[in-house]
Amino acid sequence: MRRVRARGRAVAAALAVAAVTAVVLWVSDLAPGWLAPVLSAVVTAVLVEETVRLQRRRIPRGDPLDIHVRVSDASYVHVPAGAGEPPRVVPASGHTVKLYVTATERTVVLAGLRVVVIERRPPRGELSPHAGILPVRAYTVLLDEDPPRLDPRGEDTPATFSYTVGPDDPETFELRAETERWQVAWELELDWVCGRRTGTVRVDLAGHPFRTAARPPRGLSWEDLA
């Protein structure tokens, strides 16, 4: 920054001298008639070029990264209001912070990661423990079959789809969609029974279907194979 300011002052001084010289030559009988307009044009061109260059050096460039953060596996501490602050719900020690980092324009080297502590204070509040790590019920969605079928995967997934959930007893399902021949728009229908009542819930992406496309061979497109 100091070098930029020093160079800016030096350029400004040089341009000021050139401008004064141009004015003197303009009113002097010693200067030929063509010299003053030429010198004035040169001074103007240099001024514009230097001004643009300095402005470009001062314009900050945005970070070339796109970062998404997710907190998971968390128990929470309910911190009551105090010292002019509202009540808060704070993740307890042992939680996980997941970072998903991509480059927005070109390849970026991640050269370091540091932790910066903003504040430390004595802890307060009551713990609300995490329910624990839930088993994942894993299925493969076979979209090429008609009708499509769920194929269970893993030791925690029974052959028959039958689970019981409650307010404190959730289930987690992981569905891996597969098709080798099609581009498929699809959704889920989840049947439920509660006492004497029954029903079906449609599961999609906020009113839009899931979409899955078959993978072409590496380096090719489906148009290349047509």
N, C-alpha and C positions, 0 to 999 in steps of 0.2 A: 504493500500500500504506500509506504514512504517513497519507493522508487517511482511509482506511478505519479504521486503528487509532485516529486522533484522534477520528473520529466515534463509534467504538465506546466509547471512554472517556467522551466527553461524554454519550452516551445512558445509559451505566451510572451515571454520577454523577447525572443527572437522575432516573433511576428510583429510585436510592437515596434521594434527597431526598423523592420522592413517597411511597416506602414508609414512611419515618420519619414523614412528615406524616400518613399514614393511621393509623399506630399511635397517634400523639399524639391525633388526633381521636377515635380509637376509645375511648380511656380518659378523654377529657375530657368534663366535664359540659356544656361550651359547645356541643358539636357536636350537631346534631339526629340522631335515631336512624337516619335513612335515608342520611346522608351517607357514613359510613364504608364500608358495603358497596358503594355506587356507586363511590367512589374506589378501593376495592380492585379492583373489576372492571375499571375503566379502566386502572389500572396493569398488571394482568395482561395485558390485550389489547395494550397498547403493547409490553410486554416480549416477548410472543410474536411480534408483527409485526416488531419490530426484529431479534430473534434470527434469524428465518427470512430476513429480507432480507440480513443480514450473512453468513449461511451461504451464501446463493446467490451472493453476490459473491466468496466465497472458493473456491467449487467451480470448478476448472479445466475448461474445455470442450475436448474432443478436437479434433484437427486435422480439418477437413472434406475431407481429401484421401486418395485411395488411390493409392499410388505403387508401381510395379513397375520393377525395375532389371534390365538385362541387359547383360553384358559380351560383346562380340563382336570379331572381327577381331584376335584376340590371339595374340602370341607370348608365351612364358613364360620367366621366369628361375627356375631351381631354386636357391634360397638354402639353403646348408647350415646346420645347427644351430650356435649359438654364443651366448655371453653369457647362458646360461640359457634360450634360446629354442629351440623345436623347428624342424626344417627346414620351409621354406615354398615354395610355388609361387606366384610373384607375376607378374601380367600385365606385359609389357614396354611401354616407351614406344611410343606409336602406336596403342594399342588404342582401341576405341570403347565408351563407356558410353551405353546407350540408356535413356531415362526414358519411362515411360508413365504419365501423370498424369490422373486423373479426380477429379471431385468426388463425395462420398458422399451429399450431401443437396441442395445447391442450387448455383447458379452461383458460382464462385470466381474472382477475378481473381488471376493470378500476377504479382506486382508486382516481383519481383527474384530473381536467382539469384547466389549467391556461392560462392566456393571457400574452404574453411577447411583449412589445412595442419595436420595433427595432429603430424607428425614428419618430419624430414629427417635422413638418415644416408648415409654413403658406400655405394655399391652393392656387392653381392657376388653371387657365384653364376655359373652357366653358362646360356647362352641356349639355349632350345629353340624354334626358329623356327616361326612359323605356316606352314601349308602353302600359304598364298596364297589369293587370292580365287577360288573355284571358279565355273565357268560354271553358270548355273541352267538346267536342262532344264525348259522351261515347256510345260504342256499345259492344254487346256480339257477338262473332264470333261462330256461331253454326256449328261446324265441322262435327257433326254426320248426319246432314241433307244433302240430295242430290237433287239439288245442295246446297252447304253451304249457310248460310244466315246471314245477319247482323241484329241483334235485337237491336233497340235503347234503351238506358237507360238514365234516368235523365231528368230533366225539360229543359235543354239546348239543347237537341237532338231531332230534329223533326222526324216525322215518315218517311218522304221521304228524301233520301240523295240528297240534292241540296243546295250548298253553293257557295258563291261568295268570291273570295280572290283577293287581290291587293298587290302592293309593300308595302303598309303601313297597310294592313288589312289581317293578316294571320288567319288561323284556326288551332286548336289543336284537334287531334283525339286520343282517348284512346280506344284501342281494347282489350277486354278480351277474350282470346281464350279458348273454352271449348269443351271437348270431353269426353264421358263416356265409349267408347268402342274401340277406335283406337289409334294408334300412327300415327300422320298425318304430312306430309310435305306439306306446303302450301305457297302461295304467294298472293299478292294483285294486282289487276288491277284497276287503277284509270282513269276513262274516263274524258276528259276535252273538253270544247268548248271555243274558243277564236275568236270572230267575226264569220267569215265564215269557220274557220278552226276547225277541230276536231281531236282527237287523244286519245291514251291510254298509260298510263305510268305504267310499271311494278314496283312494290315496293317489295323489298326483303332485305336480309341481305348481302349486298355487293356481289350480284351474287349467293347467296345460299338461299334456301327456309327457311321460318320459320318452326319450328318443335314443335309439341305439342303432349304429351302423356297422355293417360287417367291415373288417379290416382288409384292405387290398394288400397284395404282396409288397414288401418293403421297396420303396423307390418307385412304385408304379401307382397309377390311379385306376379306378374302375373303368374310366373311359379308355385307357390304354388296352384293357382286356376285352373291350366290346368287339 
